[in-house]
Structure formats: C-alpha cells, structure tokens
Amino acid sequence: MALTDVTYQNTPGNSEGFPLGVPTSYSWYGGSTGHTGSTPPSNFTAVTGWGQVYPQSGASNDSNPANVQIANFQTWVHLKTGGWSLVQDQATDPIAGSQFLADFSGNTNSAWSVTRQADGSAMGAAPLSGYNDHFWPGSRGTYSAGTVDGVYVQADMRTTDPNEHLVADLGADWWSNSTAAYVDGFSNNPGAGMSDWVALTTNYKTLYFTSMTSAQLQADLPPPLKGTSSPTTPTTPTTPTTPTDPTIPAQPTTPTDPTTPTTPTTPSVTAPVLDVADKSLWVAGRGGQVDLGTTITTTDPNDNLTLSIMGLPRYETITTGDGTTLRGNNITLTSAQVDSGLTLTSYYKGNAHPVANLTLTASAMDPTTGAVMSSDPQTIRVTDPRPSSSTGGNAGSWANHGFAQLQQQMGGDTSTLANAAQTTGWADQGTRASQASQGFALLNQYLAGSSGRVDAGQIAAAMSNANSWTHNSFLSKPQG
C-alpha cells in the first residue's frame, strides 16, 4: 500500500540504484539520510518540493534519445494545529528546472526544455552522463510563519525508453520567502531532506518524500494517502461466537483499576537539549579548521538522539572525532558522532568573504513508538575570510595559531622573542599577551610580504603594533 511505500522510500538504505557522477563521499549519494523531524525556521514562509534524475551508476544506456515524464507533482505542508495544506500542484503550476553538473560543482547549469503534455504531465530530455535533471514547480508554496512542522511531496515518474537506466528521487527545501534569491551556503533555502533513489521504468512509479515519521503520518494522513492505511477491521467476516443464553445474564468483566491509566500520561519521548558554544565562527581560508563546539543531551536515556546540520556549503566539510568526513547541505549525525567532536574544514579558494549560516536541530526518537521530538533550531554563522596575500597581512588570523612557527623562523632563539616582547611592552600586557600568544602561523607570510625578509628586527617592529591588536574591530577585520 502507499503508506508502506512512503515509509520504505524514506528509510535510509532502500535505494534501488545510485546516481552516476555524484561522489560517494556526498551524504546524499546513497539517498535518504534520515531527515525525519525537519521543520522550517520559525520566520520562514515558503517551501518548494523538487526532484532529480540521474543516469544509474554502473548501468549502460543506449544512444537512443530518451525522455523523462513527470505527472501529478504535489507538495503539502502539515499544520501544527493539525491537517494539511496543498501549496504546490502541477495541475496549476507547471514543472520547471535545469540540467546541472552531476556533483553541482560551481552551481553550473544549462536550460532544460520541458513541454506540457495533453494529459497535464511534463516531459523533458533524460540527462546524459555527467549531468542531472533537477526540477521543481515554477512557483514556491507559501504558508504563515510558525504554523508548519512538516512537508510531504509525491509525483508519478517514468522514462520513455525501456533500455534507459535512470534513478530519481524527491525532496524539499524550506525558503525564507516566496521570492528570496539563492545564496551560497543555503541560508535562504535549507533542505528539508530527500528520499531514496527509485529506478525508473516505462510504467509510472509514484515517488514520495516526507520529513515526518511513519507514526506521524498514520496519525494525520495527507489527503493523497487517505484510505491507504491498514483497515482497522477484518475485510472478511469473522466466525460468530455462540450467543449468550438470554435467560442467563452475561457476567460483567472486571473493570480496569481506575487508579492505573491504560495509556501513559507523559510523552514517550523527551525533547533533547542542543547547546552551541559559539554562534559566530570564522575559518582562515583553504585548509582552515574550527571546532563547532556543539553538544546534544537528553533526560530520557531510552531515546535515540541525532543532530541535523543544514546549509553546509560545498567548499566546507565536517569531520567527526572518528575521522568520518561528511559533505552536503543536509547532514544527519548520531549522538556518538557529536560527542566525539565536530570539526569544520574549509577548502575555499576564492577572494570573497562567503558566509554560511548552518541550521542545527537536535531530534530524539523513542525506539519503541517511533515518536519524535526536536529542539528549536539554532544557527551558527561561519565566515570564511580570504587568505592574506597583500602587504599588511591578515592580523585577525594571527589569533588562531601558535608560536611554533615563530620560534622555528627564529631558529629556536627564544631570547630574541623575549627581547621583542619587552621592546613592545607585551611582557606586561596580561590579557593582550594572551591574545597575541594564540597565534602567529601566518606571521611569516605577513613579514615576507612587507619587506621580503624575516628576522628578529621585523618581529619587534611588527609587535610594536600590539596595542591595537587587542581591539575586537581589528581582530575581526581582515587587514589585507
């Protein structure tokens, strides 16, 4: 039945194939990443369902032209007060999209011609190797801020060529509003999640995505699934029991002890606590790293905890304490991975100062009932300054490194360092000396850029500016 298919397609590990050209290190390469419980930021007012089609990895495709056909695409949002609202419908909102590079590198894309068929379906060319078809309704769905706690997307899909091996999936993005522009880092459109990959055939298959659990769906079915739940009574009559002799009243059953409730009076799951040490971080260019300083806890030891991180840009990764490196704009981590420590690494090579707004949400699930509760989302703002290459260096970045390279440049002559410190008055600066002692990994680059040589005289001269380095405006502003 449909509800079984919804659950199956949104449980990690049930993909029928994998997308050609997507790095296996991407968190969504295998399909669903366990995104249940995703809710929009409280001030967001829009959403869009989407889909993507890839050639299947490891399968051969013929050279005949092939098309992909999409029908009955709908996006529904679940209201916190109960019930559902249809916010996108292919019947009134035609499908649009583009063909992107398979790994979305550089956000490079080209036009994808989609034609509306007589039956209302959309048809477009199947993707070639190295590309995908990425599609969505032309207009975003809207809702009132703070009223929505889940999303459901479904569509019927097929290919026109029986020898074409394609896989497809569905997903959704929350948007800050109906007209907000895409910005690198996904701060305007954090992902709500995606489903597993489904192999397309020449017959229509229905694909499903939802951010809600199976138990939540059964408790409040979206209209497309109405009537698909398991019947509560048998479909065939049961054998009637022998009627009670009417001359002898049936004995009443023993009443349930009124002091013992038949159902728990407290929820079976407890909302977890998400703690973020610093909501404003920066990382110093390519290869730079920073600790995310995040913990999740609960008072219910039976609950399974997870942490969702949305909005991670393509030029950054997150590494756990056991060495696992994760990529993608929608990452889900176990509590053990979070406890091991999370390190963000940047591979940004440009000259801008990109800002990524990471949205973190902790979720707890009861292993018996499947009930889920989530913490309020929190945002970490990560700024990635450019590496300094001009005279003057980047003084703000010095505070993120140690004296190891400084001592090496001076041939281990710590007395020269002490003399330099005395010359500039650092030996008596207390807090200022502590700030300066956090780092000079880029000092060599700074001094070399100033005059082409590195010696103790330059160090002393550079340190004469120490008094100004204690000002936050100087430390946080690139000086290149």
LINLIN-V577081 format. One record per pair of residues at least 6 apart in sequence whose ideal C-beta (glycine too) atoms are under 8 Angstrom apart, sorted by sequence separation. I is the first residue (numbers start at 1). GAP is how many residues later the second one is. If there is no record, write none. Layout:
i: [I/I]
gap: [GAP/GAP]
//
This chain:
i: [8/22/23/27/55/78/79/116/117/127/182/244/256/283/312/319/320/348/365/366/388/407/410/420/421/426/427/447/448/468/469/22/40/77/100/101/115/126/159/181/182/198/210/221/283/298/318/319/326/365/387/407/410/426/429/447/451/76/77/100/101/114/115/125/180/217/221/282/317/318/364/450/76/100/114/115/124/180/198/281/296/309/317/318/333/363/364/385/388/418/19/76/77/99/114/317/363/364/407/426/444/18/75/76/98/99/113/124/157/218/281/296/363/385/406/447/18/74/75/98/99/112/113/176/195/362/363/385/421/447/450/18/75/98/99/112/122/173/175/176/195/294/314/318/320/324/361/362/74/75/98/175/195/361/403/15/53/73/74/97/155/174/194/278/312/322/361/447/15/73/74/154/173/174/193/276/277/312/313/321/361/443/446/13/14/15/73/97/153/173/174/276/277/312/320/360/361/12/13/14/72/96/153/173/174/193/276/311/320/321/322/359/360/12/51/71/95/153/172/173/192/275/310/312/321/359/360/443/12/70/94/171/172/274/275/310/320/321/359/360/11/12/112/114/151/171/172/274/275/309/310/320/321/358/10/12/51/73/94/171/274/275/308/309/320/357/358/9/112/151/171/273/308/309/319/357/358/49/170/171/272/273/308/309/318/319/357/358/10/49/70/109/169/170/272/273/307/308/318/356/357/10/49/169/272/292/306/307/318/319/355/356/48/95/97/169/306/317/318/355/436/47/94/99/102/169/270/306/307/316/317/355/356/91/101/102/168/169/270/305/306/316/354/355/47/90/101/102/167/168/270/305/307/316/317/353/354/436/90/100/101/167/269/272/304/307/315/316/353/22/90/99/100/167/168/315/316/353/19/21/99/126/166/167/270/272/274/283/305/315/353/436/20/21/99/100/165/166/269/315/352/403/406/409/432/435/19/20/22/99/126/140/142/351/402/405/409/432/435/19/20/21/97/98/142/164/348/350/399/402/403/405/420/424/19/20/97/123/170/172/399/401/402/403/404/406/419/423/426/429/432/18/19/20/97/126/140/169/170/171/344/346/398/400/401/402/405/432/17/18/49/96/97/127/139/162/168/170/172/296/315/399/400/401/402/405/420/424/431/17/18/47/48/95/96/126/162/169/316/398/399/401/416/420/423/424/426/435/17/47/95/96/151/157/159/161/313/398/400/401/419/423/425/429/17/95/96/158/159/160/296/397/398/417/421/424/425/94/95/157/158/159/295/313/398/413/416/420/93/94/158/294/295/312/397/398/93/158/311/397/398/409/93/158/311/312/410/90/157/158/311/54/69/71/89/156/157/294/310/311/394/398/71/73/88/156/309/310/393/410/71/156/157/291/292/309/393/70/71/88/155/156/291/292/308/309/310/395/69/70/88/154/155/291/292/308/393/394/69/70/88/154/290/291/307/308/393/406/69/70/87/154/289/290/307/308/388/392/393/68/87/153/154/289/307/308/67/68/87/152/153/289/306/307/389/393/67/68/152/153/288/289/305/306/388/392/393/67/68/85/151/152/287/288/305/388/391/392/66/67/151/152/287/305/306/390/391/65/66/150/151/152/286/287/304/389/150/151/283/285/286/303/304/388/75/150/283/284/286/303/281/283/285/286/303/304/73/77/300/302/303/68/70/90/152/302/75/77/80/81/150/294/296/298/302/316/80/61/79/80/84/316/79/80/315/78/79/152/154/395/399/55/77/78/398/55/78/152/53/54/55/77/78/53/55/77/78/395/76/77/75/76/399/26/75/76/107/54/75/396/53/74/296/395/396/21/22/23/52/53/73/74/395/396/21/22/52/73/74/396/397/20/21/52/53/72/73/396/19/51/52/72/396/50/51/71/72/276/394/395/50/51/70/71/394/50/70/71/274/294/393/394/49/70/274/392/393/48/49/69/274/292/392/48/68/69/273/68/69/272/388/390/68/69/272/388/389/48/49/67/68/272/290/386/388/47/48/66/67/271/385/46/47/66/67/270/386/46/47/66/269/46/47/65/269/288/45/46/64/75/269/45/66/68/268/45/62/64/279/281/283/285/45/64/66/68/268/269/279/280/281/282/283/285/44/47/62/268/272/274/279/280/281/282/283/284/285/286/43/49/61/62/269/271/272/273/274/276/278/279/281/282/285/42/43/50/61/268/269/270/271/272/280/282/284/42/47/49/51/53/61/267/269/271/274/276/60/49/51/59/267/21/40/20/21/39/56/20/21/39/55/56/284/21/39/55/56/38/54/55/288/19/38/53/54/284/53/54/53/52/284/51/52/51/51/52/191/50/51/190/49/50/190/49/50/49/50/48/186/187/47/48/186/353/47/185/186/47/48/186/46/47/185/46/184/44/45/46/44/45/46/44/45/46/68/41/43/44/45/71/40/46/78/41/69/84/194/83/86/193/31/78/82/84/191/192/84/190/191/190/48/78/54/56/186/78/47/76/53/76/17/19/76/18/41/17/74/16/15/40/213/38/38/215/38/215/35/51/214/215/216/35/36/213/35/213/284/35/213/33/49/32/33/32/31/32/31/32/31/28/30/31/187/185/187/190/184/185/186/187/185/186/39/184/185/38/36/37/36/37/35/36/37/36/19/18/16/17/15/16/14/15/16/17/10/13/15/16/12/10/11/9/10/9/8/9/282/9/10/9/10/9/10/5/6/5/2/6/2/7/6/105/7/104/3/6/3/3/3/6/2/3/2/3/2/3/1/1/1/38/37/34/38/35/33/35/33/35/33/34/27/33/25/27/28/26/27/25/26/28/27/23/27/27/41/39/38/37/37/36/37/36/42/37/39/42/36/37/41/37/39/41]
gap: [6/6/6/6/6/6/6/6/6/6/6/6/6/6/6/6/6/6/6/6/6/6/6/6/6/6/6/6/6/6/6/7/7/7/7/7/7/7/7/7/7/7/7/7/7/7/7/7/7/7/7/7/7/7/7/7/7/8/8/8/8/8/8/8/8/8/8/8/8/8/8/8/9/9/9/9/9/9/9/9/9/9/9/9/9/9/9/9/9/9/10/10/10/10/10/10/10/10/10/10/10/11/11/11/11/11/11/11/11/11/11/11/11/11/11/11/12/12/12/12/12/12/12/12/12/12/12/12/12/12/12/13/13/13/13/13/13/13/13/13/13/13/13/13/13/13/13/13/14/14/14/14/14/14/14/15/15/15/15/15/15/15/15/15/15/15/15/15/16/16/16/16/16/16/16/16/16/16/16/16/16/16/16/17/17/17/17/17/17/17/17/17/17/17/17/17/17/18/18/18/18/18/18/18/18/18/18/18/18/18/18/18/18/19/19/19/19/19/19/19/19/19/19/19/19/19/19/19/20/20/20/20/20/20/20/20/20/20/20/20/21/21/21/21/21/21/21/21/21/21/21/21/21/21/22/22/22/22/22/22/22/22/22/22/22/22/22/23/23/23/23/23/23/23/23/23/23/24/24/24/24/24/24/24/24/24/24/24/25/25/25/25/25/25/25/25/25/25/25/25/25/26/26/26/26/26/26/26/26/26/26/26/27/27/27/27/27/27/27/27/27/28/28/28/28/28/28/28/28/28/28/28/28/29/29/29/29/29/29/29/29/29/29/29/30/30/30/30/30/30/30/30/30/30/30/30/30/30/31/31/31/31/31/31/31/31/31/31/31/32/32/32/32/32/32/32/32/32/33/33/33/33/33/33/33/33/33/33/33/33/33/33/34/34/34/34/34/34/34/34/34/34/34/34/34/34/35/35/35/35/35/35/35/35/35/35/35/35/35/36/36/36/36/36/36/36/36/36/36/36/36/36/36/36/37/37/37/37/37/37/37/37/37/37/37/37/37/37/37/37/37/38/38/38/38/38/38/38/38/38/38/38/38/38/38/38/38/38/39/39/39/39/39/39/39/39/39/39/39/39/39/39/39/39/39/39/39/39/39/40/40/40/40/40/40/40/40/40/40/40/40/40/40/40/40/40/40/40/41/41/41/41/41/41/41/41/41/41/41/41/41/41/41/41/42/42/42/42/42/42/42/42/42/42/42/42/42/43/43/43/43/43/43/43/43/43/43/43/44/44/44/44/44/44/44/44/45/45/45/45/45/45/46/46/46/46/46/47/47/47/47/48/48/48/48/48/48/48/48/48/48/48/49/49/49/49/49/49/49/49/50/50/50/50/50/50/50/51/51/51/51/51/51/51/51/51/51/51/52/52/52/52/52/52/52/52/52/52/53/53/53/53/53/53/53/53/53/53/54/54/54/54/54/54/54/54/54/54/54/55/55/55/55/55/55/55/56/56/56/56/56/56/56/56/56/56/57/57/57/57/57/57/57/57/57/57/57/58/58/58/58/58/58/58/58/58/58/58/59/59/59/59/59/59/59/59/59/60/60/60/60/60/60/60/60/60/61/61/61/61/61/61/61/61/62/62/62/62/62/62/63/63/63/63/63/63/64/64/64/64/64/65/65/65/65/65/66/66/66/66/66/66/66/66/66/66/67/68/68/68/68/68/69/69/69/70/70/70/70/70/70/71/71/71/71/72/72/72/73/73/73/73/73/74/74/74/74/74/75/75/76/76/76/77/77/77/77/78/78/78/79/79/79/79/79/80/80/80/80/80/80/80/80/80/81/81/81/81/81/81/81/82/82/82/82/82/82/82/83/83/83/83/83/84/84/84/84/84/84/84/85/85/85/85/85/86/86/86/86/86/86/86/87/87/87/87/87/88/88/88/88/88/88/89/89/89/89/90/90/90/90/90/91/91/91/91/91/92/92/92/92/92/92/92/92/93/93/93/93/93/93/94/94/94/94/94/94/95/95/95/95/96/96/96/96/96/97/97/97/97/97/98/98/98/98/99/99/99/99/99/99/99/100/100/100/100/100/100/100/100/100/100/100/100/101/101/101/101/101/101/101/101/101/101/101/101/101/101/102/102/102/102/102/102/102/102/102/102/102/102/102/102/102/103/103/103/103/103/103/103/103/103/103/103/103/104/104/104/104/104/104/104/104/104/104/104/105/106/106/106/106/108/108/109/109/109/109/110/110/110/110/110/110/111/111/111/111/112/112/112/112/113/113/113/113/113/114/114/115/116/116/117/117/118/119/119/119/120/120/120/121/121/121/122/122/123/123/124/124/124/125/125/125/125/126/126/126/127/127/127/128/128/128/129/129/130/130/130/131/131/131/132/132/132/132/133/133/133/133/133/134/134/134/135/135/136/136/137/137/137/138/138/138/138/138/138/139/139/139/140/141/142/143/143/143/144/145/146/147/147/148/148/148/149/149/150/150/151/152/152/152/153/154/154/155/155/156/156/156/156/156/157/157/157/158/158/158/159/159/160/160/161/161/162/163/163/164/164/165/166/166/166/168/169/169/169/170/170/170/170/171/171/172/172/172/173/174/174/175/175/176/176/176/177/178/179/180/180/181/181/182/182/182/182/183/183/183/183/184/185/185/186/186/187/188/189/194/198/198/199/199/200/200/201/202/203/204/204/206/207/208/209/210/210/211/211/214/215/218/219/222/222/223/225/226/226/227/228/229/270/271/272/272/273/295/295/297/297/298/298/299/299/300/300/300/301/301/302/302/302/303/304/304/305/318/322/323/324/326/327/328/329/334/335/335/335/336/336/336/337/338/338]
//
